Amino acid sequence: MDGSETTTLDGYAFQHFPMAKAAVESFPPSTVSRMTFPSFLAIICGFQHALAMLAGLITPPIIFSSALSLDPSTSSYLISSSLIGCGILSAIQMARIPLWGRYYWGTGLLTVVGISFATLSTGFAIFAALYADGTCPSTTNPDGTITRGPCPDAYGMLLGTSMLCSLLNMALSFAPAKTLKRIFPPVVTGTVIVMIGASLIGESGVLNWGGGSNNCHNRPADGIFRLCPTIFAPRAALWGSPQFIGLGFLSFVTILLVELFGSPFLKNASIIVGLVVGCIVAGATGYIDGSPIRTSPAITFIWVHTFKLRIHPPAILPMLAVYISLAMEAIGDITASAEVSRVAVEGYEFDTRIQGGVLGDGIGGLLSGLMTNPPLSIFAQNNGVIAITRCANRKAGWWCCAFLIFFGILGKVSGVFLSIPNPVLGGVTTFLFATVMTSGIRVLSYINWSRRNRFILAAAMSFGIGNLLAPSWYEHLFDSVEDTASPGLRGLFDSITIILSTPFLSAGIIAVLLNVILPDNEIVPKDQPPVVHDEDHDVEAQPITHATAEDAESVSSKNEKK
């Protein structure tokens, strides 16, 4: 830096502003990622990145709060903590801190991180087990339905266990990148992503769309969940009422209209636009409860609320499987980020980026737990922002982090997010989770459809799809031995139960085992489409992600012609 960034007009907005767009387009993204970048454009691009990931950051804490029946104050804090923690750890991931020898912490690319959706399904299974064994309070209604009480201790167990299991990703980061890709080929990663998306649609998306994912979707005859979201909410109604379906459908259709008619800037923020339009209509018709906004503090920060960090032994094996899926995701997302940023996607430099990114996910999982957040993963939808803006400069990424931290510190912002009606949130997240599933299908569509791969996929889907369609099939598996088992053996049974109750874990484990065991000696026909490795998948995908590949190729061809 020669000081021109803050002392000249070019340093703020490129030469000949407002024709800055033409000036930016004269540089390929790889050049923009290394050159001195004007501050004004960095702020604009950073804001776009923040909008692109905002919906993905607020969704997990809202869903966890609902699953554990946490009070509005704690729920608002979790949203703020998510924004602040992800902003801080994204900055570290982009910084690429040298360690020793050829090892780094971070990718050195414009890669941002957020709470992984892979944690949601596993968290649901862990929470269900804790409520079932009496660790968390619950009451049984006369009609047989169960009402869950607040259980912040369960969230502390999730954090403590995830911090312990983060050591796995730290260890995996020192394995050769080629070895990781061989263990986790597209047939494995694609299967895992499909099951993550499908399970989240059923466990959260459509339930909230109908009125709520809490006990109200069972339509109990009495109690506070007789109506959704509770009997105390404004305009409460039975789950699945037409007004709830209509609100969610409005948000859903708004996303489609933005994709059809919106500018590139709006398309990057289509999820947020869907939330805003849905909230405007919900507010005008009296469905918004303003109490979370009134009770949220004006200013907040991490550690305003704390949780008892404890390790829940039965959750260790499932959380280890979650971290393995995060390593798979990181490899693909870093490859996609490198491609769209026009930097090397093979060789020594690229391998160090893979190593630094996986290590960043591991250390990030430890630090995020200390910041009261579940495990984090790299968000790949921001690659779509890079492809459209043609800005891969880390300065824009650091501005994105600044915006996220700023939003998190303003406690009232979290209160606004917490006030979003369940049907509006459900309509948006159903679409969001469906794009996750679509990303997995896209990965699977490019594998070699040999007998071996078809066999692996069929075996994995047998467990995954079977669990989705009949989620209680495993409940009586250990009834005959559980009463006489030792505490350690009972903990192992609980771990197996959690894995079997989480579709992407059961399917992913089967896929990994068969991929390692089955020989790969088939001859691929000459007309078979080429294998595309999992460089384009992500668990936190958004609609813009699916245009990323074409946009990146278009940008690449144009730059080559120039």
Secondary structure, DSSP 8 states (H G I E B T S, - for coil): --SHHHHSHHHHH-TTTTTHHHHHHTS-HHHHTTS---HHHHHHHHHHHHHHHHHHHHHHHHHHHHHTT--HHHHHHHHHHHHHHHHHHHHHHHH-EE-STT-EES-SSS-EEEE-THHHHHHHHHHHHHHHTTSS-EEE-TTS-EEE---HHHHHHHHHHHHHHHHHHHHHTTS-HHHHHHHS-HHHHHHHHHHHHHHHIIIIIHHHHTT-SSGGGG--SSSGGGSBS-TTSTT-B-TT-HHHHHHHHHHHHHHHHHHHH--HHHHHTHHHHHHHHHHHHHHHTT----HHHHHS-SB--TTSS-------GGGHHHHHHHHHHHHHHHHHHHHHHHHHTT--SSSHHHHHHHHHHHHHHHHHHHHHHHTT---EEEE-THHHHHHHH----HHHHHHHHHHHHHHHHBHHHHHHHHTS-HHHHHHHHHHHHHHHHHHHHHHHHTS---HHHHHHHHHHHHHHHHHHH-TTTTTTTTHHHHTTS-HHHHHHHHHHHHHHTSHHHHHHHHHHHHHHHS-------TTS-----STT--TT--GGGGGHHHHHHHHHHHHHH-
